[in-house]
């Protein structure tokens, strides 16, 4: 399992798709922040920084689905699943390692969104309406989805 995970993580870090989706996640967060800031100016209201902090659920779900289908689908189309089985790995270990790899990459997408949303929101809006415990709880809920 360790060999499968280490080779999978090296594949993920070299993957252009992973970098692209991570960059798109960060760009989507900046877009949401700028959109909220424009709404504040247009309607002359003050919105908290945590207003769009968790608007990532739809985007991240689509991003993980695209990444997982291409990342795991490459194993099937290139025949590496067959090579892993002939090397002595069991199917359950192979599928579990793929699940762990896709889950960790999804958490990386969420982290990229949250960090860029927080930085952009701190620059544009500069205040939270909820306490830190509530934000952490919402973050854990988003990661667990």
Number of C-alpha atoms within 10 A of each C-alpha: 12 8 10 17 16 13 11 18 17 11 14 17 12 11 12 11 15 21 14 11 21 22 16 17 25 21 16 19 28 19 14 20 27 17 13 21 18 12 14 15 11 9 8 9 10 12 16 17 23 18 15 17 21 18 17 20 13 9 17 22 14 12 18 20 14 13 18 19 11 14 20 16 12 13 15 12 10 10 11 12 18 13 12 15 13 10 9 8 16 13 13 9 13 17 13 15 19 19 14 15 22 22 16 14 21 23 17 17 25 24 17 21 26 20 14 20 29 21 15 19 26 14 12 14 20 12 13 15 11 12 8 10 9 10 16 11 11 14 16 11 11 16 18 9 8
